[in-house]
Amino acid sequence: MEKAREFQKNIYFCFIDYAKAFDCVDHNKLWQVLKEMGVQDHLICLLRNLYAGQEATLKTGHRTTDWFKIGKVVWQGYILSPCLFNLYAEHIMRKAGLDTVSYTHLTPPTISSV
């Protein structure tokens, strides 16, 4: 910012709330992006299987529900999700022609898992 002022250059800021960012990622596009980045097919297949076709059951008191399919698995507490999101975001930034991007996390990160 000091250099921008010194050389009388415009400076722009963009604040993005990444709190639920991975929720919005199109997983089919993510697999395509990984392929374009050179990730091997068998690894993409493994990731696809981790993020799709999951089933769950709920336990309440002494009762357990029947198993049901989970529509879209987000896995925000899953260790791979932030890495996959970063690769996806990097791809978008490269396509937009942004070579250098910096950011500051304004709110403390939270760790959650179901």
Biopython code that builds the backbone (N, CA, C, O; Angstrom):
import numpy as np
from Bio.PDB.StructureBuilder import StructureBuilder

atoms = [
    (1, "MET", "N", (0.817, -1.175, 0.000)),
    (1, "MET", "CA", (0.000, 0.000, 0.000)),
    (1, "MET", "C", (0.869, 1.250, 0.000)),
    (1, "MET", "O", (0.544, 2.250, -0.641)),
    (2, "GLU", "N", (1.973, 1.179, 0.726)),
    (2, "GLU", "CA", (2.863, 2.340, 0.779)),
    (2, "GLU", "C", (3.427, 2.654, -0.602)),
    (2, "GLU", "O", (3.511, 3.816, -0.999)),
    (3, "LYS", "N", (3.812, 1.609, -1.328)),
    (3, "LYS", "CA", (4.360, 1.808, -2.680)),
    (3, "LYS", "C", (3.296, 2.373, -3.616)),
    (3, "LYS", "O", (3.594, 3.212, -4.466)),
    (4, "ALA", "N", (2.057, 1.912, -3.460)),
    (4, "ALA", "CA", (0.977, 2.427, -4.299)),
    (4, "ALA", "C", (0.783, 3.918, -4.048)),
    (4, "ALA", "O", (0.585, 4.692, -4.985)),
    (5, "ARG", "N", (0.842, 4.310, -2.792)),
    (5, "ARG", "CA", (0.718, 5.739, -2.464)),
    (5, "ARG", "C", (1.914, 6.516, -3.003)),
    (5, "ARG", "O", (1.769, 7.589, -3.589)),
    (6, "GLU", "N", (3.101, 5.945, -2.790)),
    (6, "GLU", "CA", (4.328, 6.620, -3.215)),
    (6, "GLU", "C", (4.315, 6.894, -4.717)),
    (6, "GLU", "O", (4.708, 7.973, -5.161)),
    (7, "PHE", "N", (3.857, 5.906, -5.499)),
    (7, "PHE", "CA", (3.851, 6.048, -6.953)),
    (7, "PHE", "C", (2.481, 6.469, -7.497)),
    (7, "PHE", "O", (2.239, 6.419, -8.703)),
    (8, "GLN", "N", (1.604, 6.876, -6.604)),
    (8, "GLN", "CA", (0.264, 7.347, -6.954)),
    (8, "GLN", "C", (-0.468, 6.358, -7.868)),
    (8, "GLN", "O", (-1.019, 6.720, -8.908)),
    (9, "LYS", "N", (-0.447, 5.121, -7.439)),
    (9, "LYS", "CA", (-1.131, 4.053, -8.173)),
    (9, "LYS", "C", (-2.408, 3.672, -7.435)),
    (9, "LYS", "O", (-2.478, 3.732, -6.208)),
    (10, "ASN", "N", (-3.407, 3.281, -8.204)),
    (10, "ASN", "CA", (-4.644, 2.797, -7.601)),
    (10, "ASN", "C", (-4.398, 1.446, -6.946)),
    (10, "ASN", "O", (-3.593, 0.648, -7.426)),
    (11, "ILE", "N", (-5.083, 1.205, -5.872)),
    (11, "ILE", "CA", (-5.007, -0.091, -5.210)),
    (11, "ILE", "C", (-6.435, -0.553, -4.947)),
    (11, "ILE", "O", (-7.287, 0.237, -4.539)),
    (12, "TYR", "N", (-6.686, -1.826, -5.181)),
    (12, "TYR", "CA", (-8.032, -2.377, -5.043)),
    (12, "TYR", "C", (-8.008, -3.510, -4.024)),
    (12, "TYR", "O", (-7.047, -4.275, -3.947)),
    (13, "PHE", "N", (-9.066, -3.603, -3.256)),
    (13, "PHE", "CA", (-9.206, -4.666, -2.270)),
    (13, "PHE", "C", (-10.466, -5.463, -2.580)),
    (13, "PHE", "O", (-11.478, -4.915, -3.017)),
    (14, "CYS", "N", (-10.379, -6.739, -2.349)),
    (14, "CYS", "CA", (-11.534, -7.614, -2.517)),
    (14, "CYS", "C", (-11.578, -8.533, -1.303)),
    (14, "CYS", "O", (-10.617, -9.249, -1.024)),
    (15, "PHE", "N", (-12.674, -8.510, -0.597)),
    (15, "PHE", "CA", (-12.830, -9.366, 0.574)),
    (15, "PHE", "C", (-13.836, -10.458, 0.242)),
    (15, "PHE", "O", (-14.953, -10.181, -0.195)),
    (16, "ILE", "N", (-13.430, -11.681, 0.453)),
    (16, "ILE", "CA", (-14.282, -12.823, 0.130)),
    (16, "ILE", "C", (-14.470, -13.656, 1.387)),
    (16, "ILE", "O", (-13.506, -13.949, 2.094)),
    (17, "ASP", "N", (-15.703, -14.034, 1.663)),
    (17, "ASP", "CA", (-16.008, -14.885, 2.805)),
    (17, "ASP", "C", (-15.890, -16.341, 2.362)),
    (17, "ASP", "O", (-16.748, -16.855, 1.644)),
    (18, "TYR", "N", (-14.830, -16.989, 2.793)),
    (18, "TYR", "CA", (-14.592, -18.378, 2.417)),
    (18, "TYR", "C", (-15.173, -19.363, 3.431)),
    (18, "TYR", "O", (-14.862, -20.552, 3.372)),
    (19, "ALA", "N", (-16.003, -18.896, 4.352)),
    (19, "ALA", "CA", (-16.497, -19.744, 5.433)),
    (19, "ALA", "C", (-17.148, -21.029, 4.917)),
    (19, "ALA", "O", (-16.908, -22.101, 5.471)),
    (20, "LYS", "N", (-17.951, -20.940, 3.885)),
    (20, "LYS", "CA", (-18.618, -22.128, 3.354)),
    (20, "LYS", "C", (-18.271, -22.313, 1.880)),
    (20, "LYS", "O", (-19.098, -22.755, 1.083)),
    (21, "ALA", "N", (-17.056, -21.974, 1.540)),
    (21, "ALA", "CA", (-16.642, -21.967, 0.140)),
    (21, "ALA", "C", (-16.732, -23.337, -0.511)),
    (21, "ALA", "O", (-17.171, -23.447, -1.657)),
    (22, "PHE", "N", (-16.325, -24.385, 0.199)),
    (22, "PHE", "CA", (-16.305, -25.702, -0.438)),
    (22, "PHE", "C", (-17.714, -26.196, -0.738)),
    (22, "PHE", "O", (-17.900, -27.052, -1.603)),
    (23, "ASP", "N", (-18.719, -25.656, -0.022)),
    (23, "ASP", "CA", (-20.115, -26.019, -0.301)),
    (23, "ASP", "C", (-20.491, -25.681, -1.740)),
    (23, "ASP", "O", (-21.309, -26.367, -2.353)),
    (24, "CYS", "N", (-19.895, -24.629, -2.269)),
    (24, "CYS", "CA", (-20.275, -24.100, -3.583)),
    (24, "CYS", "C", (-19.485, -24.705, -4.736)),
    (24, "CYS", "O", (-19.781, -24.419, -5.896)),
    (25, "VAL", "N", (-18.511, -25.513, -4.451)),
    (25, "VAL", "CA", (-17.671, -26.078, -5.510)),
    (25, "VAL", "C", (-18.446, -27.149, -6.273)),
    (25, "VAL", "O", (-18.995, -28.077, -5.680)),
    (26, "ASP", "N", (-18.481, -27.006, -7.583)),
    (26, "ASP", "CA", (-19.071, -28.020, -8.455)),
    (26, "ASP", "C", (-18.069, -29.172, -8.529)),
    (26, "ASP", "O", (-17.009, -29.045, -9.142)),
    (27, "HIS", "N", (-18.411, -30.285, -7.904)),
    (27, "HIS", "CA", (-17.455, -31.391, -7.826)),
    (27, "HIS", "C", (-17.074, -31.936, -9.196)),
    (27, "HIS", "O", (-15.926, -32.326, -9.405)),
    (28, "ASN", "N", (-18.021, -31.968, -10.135)),
    (28, "ASN", "CA", (-17.677, -32.442, -11.481)),
    (28, "ASN", "C", (-16.627, -31.542, -12.118)),
    (28, "ASN", "O", (-15.708, -32.024, -12.780)),
    (29, "LYS", "N", (-16.764, -30.236, -11.916)),
    (29, "LYS", "CA", (-15.764, -29.290, -12.434)),
    (29, "LYS", "C", (-14.438, -29.483, -11.701)),
    (29, "LYS", "O", (-13.372, -29.381, -12.308)),
    (30, "LEU", "N", (-14.502, -29.761, -10.396)),
    (30, "LEU", "CA", (-13.285, -29.988, -9.613)),
    (30, "LEU", "C", (-12.493, -31.153, -10.181)),
    (30, "LEU", "O", (-11.275, -31.055, -10.328)),
    (31, "TRP", "N", (-13.165, -32.258, -10.505)),
    (31, "TRP", "CA", (-12.448, -33.418, -11.056)),
    (31, "TRP", "C", (-11.816, -33.054, -12.398)),
    (31, "TRP", "O", (-10.712, -33.503, -12.705)),
    (32, "GLN", "N", (-12.507, -32.248, -13.192)),
    (32, "GLN", "CA", (-11.973, -31.795, -14.482)),
    (32, "GLN", "C", (-10.739, -30.913, -14.271)),
    (32, "GLN", "O", (-9.748, -31.045, -14.988)),
    (33, "VAL", "N", (-10.805, -30.022, -13.295)),
    (33, "VAL", "CA", (-9.679, -29.135, -12.984)),
    (33, "VAL", "C", (-8.474, -29.961, -12.553)),
    (33, "VAL", "O", (-7.354, -29.696, -12.990)),
    (34, "LEU", "N", (-8.691, -30.955, -11.702)),
    (34, "LEU", "CA", (-7.589, -31.809, -11.247)),
    (34, "LEU", "C", (-6.948, -32.532, -12.426)),
    (34, "LEU", "O", (-5.725, -32.661, -12.491)),
    (35, "LYS", "N", (-7.779, -33.004, -13.361)),
    (35, "LYS", "CA", (-7.244, -33.681, -14.551)),
    (35, "LYS", "C", (-6.396, -32.718, -15.378)),
    (35, "LYS", "O", (-5.317, -33.084, -15.846)),
    (36, "GLU", "N", (-6.884, -31.477, -15.562)),
    (36, "GLU", "CA", (-6.136, -30.468, -16.311)),
    (36, "GLU", "C", (-4.818, -30.128, -15.623)),
    (36, "GLU", "O", (-3.849, -29.752, -16.283)),
    (37, "MET", "N", (-4.780, -30.261, -14.297)),
    (37, "MET", "CA", (-3.561, -29.959, -13.543)),
    (37, "MET", "C", (-2.589, -31.138, -13.538)),
    (37, "MET", "O", (-1.498, -31.044, -12.976)),
    (38, "GLY", "N", (-2.985, -32.244, -14.162)),
    (38, "GLY", "CA", (-2.086, -33.374, -14.279)),
    (38, "GLY", "C", (-2.213, -34.426, -13.196)),
    (38, "GLY", "O", (-1.357, -35.303, -13.083)),
    (39, "VAL", "N", (-3.272, -34.352, -12.395)),
    (39, "VAL", "CA", (-3.488, -35.385, -11.375)),
    (39, "VAL", "C", (-3.884, -36.670, -12.092)),
    (39, "VAL", "O", (-4.712, -36.656, -13.003)),
    (40, "GLN", "N", (-3.286, -37.772, -11.672)),
    (40, "GLN", "CA", (-3.515, -39.052, -12.337)),
    (40, "GLN", "C", (-4.963, -39.512, -12.164)),
    (40, "GLN", "O", (-5.597, -39.263, -11.139)),
    (41, "ASP", "N", (-5.467, -40.192, -13.202)),
    (41, "ASP", "CA", (-6.865, -40.626, -13.226)),
    (41, "ASP", "C", (-7.245, -41.476, -12.021)),
    (41, "ASP", "O", (-8.335, -41.313, -11.473)),
    (42, "HIS", "N", (-6.362, -42.384, -11.600)),
    (42, "HIS", "CA", (-6.727, -43.267, -10.486)),
    (42, "HIS", "C", (-6.873, -42.489, -9.176)),
    (42, "HIS", "O", (-7.653, -42.883, -8.309)),
    (43, "LEU", "N", (-6.130, -41.390, -9.024)),
    (43, "LEU", "CA", (-6.273, -40.560, -7.823)),
    (43, "LEU", "C", (-7.574, -39.756, -7.870)),
    (43, "LEU", "O", (-8.245, -39.589, -6.852)),
    (44, "ILE", "N", (-7.921, -39.263, -9.050)),
    (44, "ILE", "CA", (-9.191, -38.546, -9.203)),
    (44, "ILE", "C", (-10.351, -39.490, -8.915)),
    (44, "ILE", "O", (-11.320, -39.105, -8.261)),
    (45, "CYS", "N", (-10.255, -40.713, -9.394)),
    (45, "CYS", "CA", (-11.292, -41.715, -9.142)),
    (45, "CYS", "C", (-11.421, -41.984, -7.641)),
    (45, "CYS", "O", (-12.532, -42.098, -7.123)),
    (46, "LEU", "N", (-10.301, -42.083, -6.954)),
    (46, "LEU", "CA", (-10.309, -42.297, -5.507)),
    (46, "LEU", "C", (-10.997, -41.133, -4.795)),
    (46, "LEU", "O", (-11.839, -41.346, -3.923)),
    (47, "LEU", "N", (-10.639, -39.909, -5.164)),
    (47, "LEU", "CA", (-11.261, -38.724, -4.562)),
    (47, "LEU", "C", (-12.752, -38.667, -4.864)),
    (47, "LEU", "O", (-13.560, -38.353, -3.990)),
    (48, "ARG", "N", (-13.106, -38.968, -6.090)),
    (48, "ARG", "CA", (-14.520, -38.961, -6.480)),
    (48, "ARG", "C", (-15.311, -39.952, -5.621)),
    (48, "ARG", "O", (-16.421, -39.651, -5.182)),
    (49, "ASN", "N", (-14.741, -41.119, -5.387)),
    (49, "ASN", "CA", (-15.416, -42.121, -4.565)),
    (49, "ASN", "C", (-15.525, -41.689, -3.105)),
    (49, "ASN", "O", (-16.496, -42.028, -2.429)),
    (50, "LEU", "N", (-14.535, -40.945, -2.615)),
    (50, "LEU", "CA", (-14.593, -40.443, -1.239)),
    (50, "LEU", "C", (-15.699, -39.413, -1.061)),
    (50, "LEU", "O", (-16.327, -39.341, -0.004)),
    (51, "TYR", "N", (-15.935, -38.613, -2.100)),
    (51, "TYR", "CA", (-16.872, -37.499, -2.003)),
    (51, "TYR", "C", (-18.259, -37.808, -2.563)),
    (51, "TYR", "O", (-19.116, -36.923, -2.572)),
    (52, "ALA", "N", (-18.506, -39.016, -3.024)),
    (52, "ALA", "CA", (-19.809, -39.325, -3.622)),
    (52, "ALA", "C", (-20.363, -40.628, -3.065)),
    (52, "ALA", "O", (-19.622, -41.482, -2.578)),
    (53, "GLY", "N", (-21.663, -40.760, -3.147)),
    (53, "GLY", "CA", (-22.315, -42.013, -2.786)),
    (53, "GLY", "C", (-22.225, -42.387, -1.322)),
    (53, "GLY", "O", (-22.255, -43.569, -0.981)),
    (54, "GLN", "N", (-22.117, -41.405, -0.459)),
    (54, "GLN", "CA", (-22.010, -41.688, 0.970)),
    (54, "GLN", "C", (-23.393, -41.941, 1.566)),
    (54, "GLN", "O", (-24.394, -41.391, 1.107)),
    (55, "GLU", "N", (-23.426, -42.785, 2.597)),
    (55, "GLU", "CA", (-24.656, -43.065, 3.325)),
    (55, "GLU", "C", (-24.439, -42.769, 4.792)),
    (55, "GLU", "O", (-23.314, -42.793, 5.291)),
    (56, "ALA", "N", (-25.541, -42.487, 5.478)),
    (56, "ALA", "CA", (-25.442, -42.176, 6.904)),
    (56, "ALA", "C", (-26.672, -42.694, 7.634)),
    (56, "ALA", "O", (-27.694, -43.010, 7.024)),
    (57, "THR", "N", (-26.549, -42.772, 8.935)),
    (57, "THR", "CA", (-27.666, -43.107, 9.811)),
    (57, "THR", "C", (-27.572, -42.197, 11.024)),
    (57, "THR", "O", (-26.479, -41.793, 11.422)),
    (58, "LEU", "N", (-28.696, -41.880, 11.599)),
    (58, "LEU", "CA", (-28.704, -41.014, 12.771)),
    (58, "LEU", "C", (-29.125, -41.807, 13.997)),
    (58, "LEU", "O", (-30.028, -42.641, 13.939)),
    (59, "LYS", "N", (-28.463, -41.533, 15.093)),
    (59, "LYS", "CA", (-28.787, -42.198, 16.349)),
    (59, "LYS", "C", (-29.330, -41.147, 17.304)),
    (59, "LYS", "O", (-28.647, -40.171, 17.618)),
    (60, "THR", "N", (-30.551, -41.347, 17.762)),
    (60, "THR", "CA", (-31.166, -40.424, 18.714)),
    (60, "THR", "C", (-31.642, -41.230, 19.914)),
    (60, "THR", "O", (-32.546, -42.058, 19.801)),
    (61, "GLY", "N", (-31.037, -40.985, 21.041)),
    (61, "GLY", "CA", (-31.401, -41.745, 22.235)),
    (61, "GLY", "C", (-31.118, -43.220, 22.041)),
    (61, "GLY", "O", (-29.970, -43.619, 21.846)),
    (62, "HIS", "N", (-32.165, -44.031, 22.093)),
    (62, "HIS", "CA", (-32.007, -45.487, 21.929)),
    (62, "HIS", "C", (-32.436, -45.957, 20.549)),
    (62, "HIS", "O", (-32.510, -47.159, 20.292)),
    (63, "ARG", "N", (-32.713, -45.026, 19.676)),
    (63, "ARG", "CA", (-33.232, -45.366, 18.356)),
    (63, "ARG", "C", (-32.245, -44.957, 17.262)),
    (63, "ARG", "O", (-31.578, -43.927, 17.362)),
    (64, "THR", "N", (-32.165, -45.780, 16.222)),
    (64, "THR", "CA", (-31.311, -45.489, 15.072)),
    (64, "THR", "C", (-32.181, -45.471, 13.820)),
    (64, "THR", "O", (-33.023, -46.349, 13.632)),
    (65, "THR", "N", (-31.978, -44.477, 12.970)),
    (65, "THR", "CA", (-32.762, -44.386, 11.734)),
    (65, "THR", "C", (-32.245, -45.382, 10.708)),
    (65, "THR", "O", (-31.173, -45.966, 10.867)),
    (66, "ASP", "N", (-33.028, -45.562, 9.657)),
    (66, "ASP", "CA", (-32.566, -46.362, 8.526)),
    (66, "ASP", "C", (-31.440, -45.608, 7.832)),
    (66, "ASP", "O", (-31.319, -44.390, 7.965)),
    (67, "TRP", "N", (-30.620, -46.342, 7.092)),
    (67, "TRP", "CA", (-29.548, -45.717, 6.322)),
    (67, "TRP", "C", (-30.161, -44.898, 5.195)),
    (67, "TRP", "O", (-31.157, -45.303, 4.595)),
    (68, "PHE", "N", (-29.566, -43.750, 4.910)),
    (68, "PHE", "CA", (-30.036, -42.904, 3.817)),
    (68, "PHE", "C", (-28.837, -42.339, 3.074)),
    (68, "PHE", "O", (-27.753, -42.182, 3.635)),
    (69, "LYS", "N", (-29.056, -42.034, 1.789)),
    (69, "LYS", "CA", (-27.980, -41.475, 0.960)),
    (69, "LYS", "C", (-27.838, -39.991, 1.251)),
    (69, "LYS", "O", (-28.821, -39.284, 1.474)),
    (70, "ILE", "N", (-26.601, -39.541, 1.245)),
    (70, "ILE", "CA", (-26.314, -38.124, 1.422)),
    (70, "ILE", "C", (-26.157, -37.543, 0.027)),
    (70, "ILE", "O", (-25.325, -38.000, -0.758)),
    (71, "GLY", "N", (-26.960, -36.533, -0.275)),
    (71, "GLY", "CA", (-26.982, -35.963, -1.628)),
    (71, "GLY", "C", (-25.643, -35.436, -2.097)),
    (71, "GLY", "O", (-25.094, -35.930, -3.082)),
    (72, "LYS", "N", (-25.114, -34.450, -1.414)),
    (72, "LYS", "CA", (-23.832, -33.859, -1.796)),
    (72, "LYS", "C", (-22.966, -33.825, -0.554)),
    (72, "LYS", "O", (-23.295, -33.171, 0.436)),
    (73, "VAL", "N", (-21.873, -34.528, -0.620)),
    (73, "VAL", "CA", (-20.976, -34.587, 0.529)),
    (73, "VAL", "C", (-20.041, -33.398, 0.488)),
    (73, "VAL", "O", (-19.355, -33.179, -0.511)),
    (74, "VAL", "N", (-20.007, -32.633, 1.557)),
    (74, "VAL", "CA", (-19.164, -31.451, 1.608)),
    (74, "VAL", "C", (-17.863, -31.754, 2.330)),
    (74, "VAL", "O", (-16.802, -31.304, 1.898)),
    (75, "TRP", "N", (-17.920, -32.488, 3.395)),
    (75, "TRP", "CA", (-16.736, -32.871, 4.158)),
    (75, "TRP", "C", (-15.890, -31.671, 4.562)),
    (75, "TRP", "O", (-14.673, -31.691, 4.374)),
    (76, "GLN", "N", (-16.500, -30.635, 5.110)),
    (76, "GLN", "CA", (-15.715, -29.463, 5.483)),
    (76, "GLN", "C", (-14.684, -29.775, 6.558)),
    (76, "GLN", "O", (-13.634, -29.135, 6.602)),
    (77, "GLY", "N", (-14.956, -30.728, 7.412)),
    (77, "GLY", "CA", (-13.991, -31.091, 8.439)),
    (77, "GLY", "C", (-12.934, -32.056, 7.930)),
    (77, "GLY", "O", (-12.003, -32.403, 8.656)),
    (78, "TYR", "N", (-13.076, -32.488, 6.689)),
    (78, "TYR", "CA", (-12.170, -33.462, 6.100)),
    (78, "TYR", "C", (-10.895, -32.756, 5.654)),
    (78, "TYR", "O", (-10.961, -31.682, 5.055)),
    (79, "ILE", "N", (-9.765, -33.332, 5.932)),
    (79, "ILE", "CA", (-8.473, -32.666, 5.715)),
    (79, "ILE", "C", (-8.201, -32.343, 4.239)),
    (79, "ILE", "O", (-7.473, -31.395, 3.946)),
    (80, "LEU", "N", (-8.765, -33.104, 3.322)),
    (80, "LEU", "CA", (-8.518, -32.850, 1.897)),
    (80, "LEU", "C", (-9.319, -31.676, 1.341)),
    (80, "LEU", "O", (-8.905, -31.059, 0.359)),
    (81, "SER", "N", (-10.451, -31.360, 1.951)),
    (81, "SER", "CA", (-11.334, -30.332, 1.395)),
    (81, "SER", "C", (-10.660, -28.979, 1.200)),
    (81, "SER", "O", (-10.808, -28.393, 0.127)),
    (82, "PRO", "N", (-9.923, -28.448, 2.186)),
    (82, "PRO", "CA", (-9.254, -27.160, 1.951)),
    (82, "PRO", "C", (-8.222, -27.228, 0.828)),
    (82, "PRO", "O", (-8.076, -26.280, 0.056)),
    (83, "CYS", "N", (-7.511, -28.344, 0.738)),
    (83, "CYS", "CA", (-6.510, -28.502, -0.333)),
    (83, "CYS", "C", (-7.189, -28.528, -1.699)),
    (83, "CYS", "O", (-6.734, -27.875, -2.639)),
    (84, "LEU", "N", (-8.276, -29.282, -1.801)),
    (84, "LEU", "CA", (-9.003, -29.351, -3.067)),
    (84, "LEU", "C", (-9.590, -27.993, -3.427)),
    (84, "LEU", "O", (-9.570, -27.592, -4.591)),
    (85, "PHE", "N", (-10.112, -27.286, -2.431)),
    (85, "PHE", "CA", (-10.650, -25.951, -2.696)),
    (85, "PHE", "C", (-9.545, -25.019, -3.175)),
    (85, "PHE", "O", (-9.757, -24.245, -4.108)),
    (86, "ASN", "N", (-8.370, -25.078, -2.552)),
    (86, "ASN", "CA", (-7.256, -24.214, -2.959)),
    (86, "ASN", "C", (-6.847, -24.485, -4.401)),
    (86, "ASN", "O", (-6.565, -23.549, -5.149)),
    (87, "LEU", "N", (-6.812, -25.754, -4.800)),
    (87, "LEU", "CA", (-6.481, -26.088, -6.190)),
    (87, "LEU", "C", (-7.542, -25.533, -7.139)),
    (87, "LEU", "O", (-7.220, -24.998, -8.200)),
    (88, "TYR", "N", (-8.793, -25.665, -6.750)),
    (88, "TYR", "CA", (-9.913, -25.156, -7.553)),
    (88, "TYR", "C", (-9.823, -23.634, -7.684)),
    (88, "TYR", "O", (-9.968, -23.089, -8.778)),
    (89, "ALA", "N", (-9.584, -22.956, -6.562)),
    (89, "ALA", "CA", (-9.479, -21.492, -6.564)),
    (89, "ALA", "C", (-8.271, -21.032, -7.376)),
    (89, "ALA", "O", (-8.349, -20.038, -8.098)),
    (90, "GLU", "N", (-7.158, -21.749, -7.260)),
    (90, "GLU", "CA", (-5.961, -21.394, -8.032)),
    (90, "GLU", "C", (-6.252, -21.477, -9.528)),
    (90, "GLU", "O", (-5.833, -20.616, -10.302)),
    (91, "HIS", "N", (-6.968, -22.514, -9.921)),
    (91, "HIS", "CA", (-7.337, -22.683, -11.331)),
    (91, "HIS", "C", (-8.164, -21.484, -11.810)),
    (91, "HIS", "O", (-7.929, -20.953, -12.896)),
    (92, "ILE", "N", (-9.126, -21.067, -10.997)),
    (92, "ILE", "CA", (-9.970, -19.918, -11.354)),
    (92, "ILE", "C", (-9.121, -18.656, -11.484)),
    (92, "ILE", "O", (-9.289, -17.883, -12.427)),
    (93, "MET", "N", (-8.211, -18.451, -10.535)),
    (93, "MET", "CA", (-7.369, -17.250, -10.566)),
    (93, "MET", "C", (-6.448, -17.245, -11.773)),
    (93, "MET", "O", (-6.230, -16.201, -12.388)),
    (94, "ARG", "N", (-5.907, -18.407, -12.115)),
    (94, "ARG", "CA", (-5.039, -18.482, -13.297)),
    (94, "ARG", "C", (-5.831, -18.172, -14.566)),
    (94, "ARG", "O", (-5.345, -17.471, -15.453)),
    (95, "LYS", "N", (-7.052, -18.701, -14.647)),
    (95, "LYS", "CA", (-7.902, -18.434, -15.813)),
    (95, "LYS", "C", (-8.245, -16.950, -15.900)),
    (95, "LYS", "O", (-8.416, -16.405, -16.990)),
    (96, "ALA", "N", (-8.344, -16.305, -14.741)),
    (96, "ALA", "CA", (-8.666, -14.876, -14.712)),
    (96, "ALA", "C", (-7.434, -14.011, -14.952)),
    (96, "ALA", "O", (-7.542, -12.789, -15.061)),
    (97, "GLY", "N", (-6.257, -14.644, -15.035)),
    (97, "GLY", "CA", (-5.031, -13.899, -15.289)),
    (97, "GLY", "C", (-4.439, -13.250, -14.060)),
    (97, "GLY", "O", (-3.677, -12.289, -14.165)),
    (98, "LEU", "N", (-4.780, -13.764, -12.908)),
    (98, "LEU", "CA", (-4.232, -13.221, -11.669)),
    (98, "LEU", "C", (-3.003, -14.028, -11.280)),
    (98, "LEU", "O", (-3.115, -15.170, -10.835)),
    (99, "ASP", "N", (-1.832, -13.429, -11.451)),
    (99, "ASP", "CA", (-0.596, -14.140, -11.146)),
    (99, "ASP", "C", (-0.256, -14.100, -9.667)),
    (99, "ASP", "O", (0.245, -15.077, -9.112)),
    (100, "THR", "N", (-0.524, -12.985, -9.038)),
    (100, "THR", "CA", (-0.219, -12.880, -7.615)),
    (100, "THR", "C", (-1.474, -12.491, -6.860)),
    (100, "THR", "O", (-2.117, -11.481, -7.147)),
    (101, "VAL", "N", (-1.792, -13.306, -5.912)),
    (101, "VAL", "CA", (-2.961, -13.051, -5.084)),
    (101, "VAL", "C", (-2.545, -13.239, -3.643)),
    (101, "VAL", "O", (-1.892, -14.226, -3.304)),
    (102, "SER", "N", (-2.915, -12.308, -2.800)),
    (102, "SER", "CA", (-2.650, -12.474, -1.374)),
    (102, "SER", "C", (-3.947, -12.250, -0.626)),
    (102, "SER", "O", (-4.834, -11.537, -1.093)),
    (103, "TYR", "N", (-4.047, -12.863, 0.534)),
    (103, "TYR", "CA", (-5.259, -12.704, 1.309)),
    (103, "TYR", "C", (-4.932, -12.756, 2.790)),
    (103, "TYR", "O", (-3.886, -13.255, 3.204)),
    (104, "THR", "N", (-5.843, -12.235, 3.560)),
    (104, "THR", "CA", (-5.739, -12.265, 5.009)),
    (104, "THR", "C", (-7.018, -12.873, 5.540)),
    (104, "THR", "O", (-8.113, -12.499, 5.120)),
    (105, "HIS", "N", (-6.885, -13.798, 6.451)),
    (105, "HIS", "CA", (-8.047, -14.430, 7.063)),
    (105, "HIS", "C", (-8.487, -13.545, 8.213)),
    (105, "HIS", "O", (-7.790, -13.448, 9.223)),
    (106, "LEU", "N", (-9.637, -12.898, 8.073)),
    (106, "LEU", "CA", (-10.087, -11.929, 9.060)),
    (106, "LEU", "C", (-10.789, -12.557, 10.255)),
    (106, "LEU", "O", (-10.838, -11.960, 11.331)),
    (107, "THR", "N", (-11.328, -13.749, 10.076)),
    (107, "THR", "CA", (-11.980, -14.419, 11.194)),
    (107, "THR", "C", (-11.211, -15.684, 11.510)),
    (107, "THR", "O", (-10.660, -16.306, 10.602)),
    (108, "PRO", "N", (-11.156, -16.082, 12.770)),
    (108, "PRO", "CA", (-10.397, -17.283, 13.105)),
    (108, "PRO", "C", (-11.036, -18.515, 12.485)),
    (108, "PRO", "O", (-12.261, -18.640, 12.479)),
    (109, "PRO", "N", (-10.220, -19.429, 11.960)),
    (109, "PRO", "CA", (-10.771, -20.643, 11.360)),
    (109, "PRO", "C", (-11.399, -21.529, 12.429)),
    (109, "PRO", "O", (-10.960, -21.543, 13.579)),
    (110, "THR", "N", (-12.421, -22.260, 12.037)),
    (110, "THR", "CA", (-13.033, -23.211, 12.956)),
    (110, "THR", "C", (-12.861, -24.609, 12.402)),
    (110, "THR", "O", (-12.836, -24.812, 11.188)),
    (111, "ILE", "N", (-12.745, -25.545, 13.278)),
    (111, "ILE", "CA", (-12.594, -26.941, 12.879)),
    (111, "ILE", "C", (-13.883, -27.643, 13.263)),
    (111, "ILE", "O", (-14.312, -27.601, 14.417)),
    (112, "SER", "N", (-14.495, -28.289, 12.280)),
    (112, "SER", "CA", (-15.732, -29.002, 12.578)),
    (112, "SER", "C", (-15.727, -30.340, 11.873)),
    (112, "SER", "O", (-15.130, -30.501, 10.809)),
    (113, "SER", "N", (-16.388, -31.276, 12.472)),
    (113, "SER", "CA", (-16.508, -32.599, 11.887)),
    (113, "SER", "C", (-17.797, -33.222, 12.402)),
    (113, "SER", "O", (-18.174, -33.017, 13.556)),
    (114, "VAL", "N", (-18.466, -33.978, 11.552)),
    (114, "VAL", "CA", (-19.702, -34.639, 11.982)),
    (114, "VAL", "C", (-19.374, -36.034, 12.422)),
    (114, "VAL", "O", (-20.266, -36.780, 12.827)),
]
sb = StructureBuilder()
sb.init_structure("model")
sb.init_model(0)
sb.init_chain("A")
sb.init_seg("    ")
for serial, (resi, resn, name, xyz) in enumerate(atoms, 1):
    if name == "N":
        sb.init_residue(resn, " ", resi, " ")
    sb.init_atom(name, np.array(xyz, "f"), 0.0, 1.0, " ", f" {name:<3s}", serial, name[0])
structure = sb.get_structure()
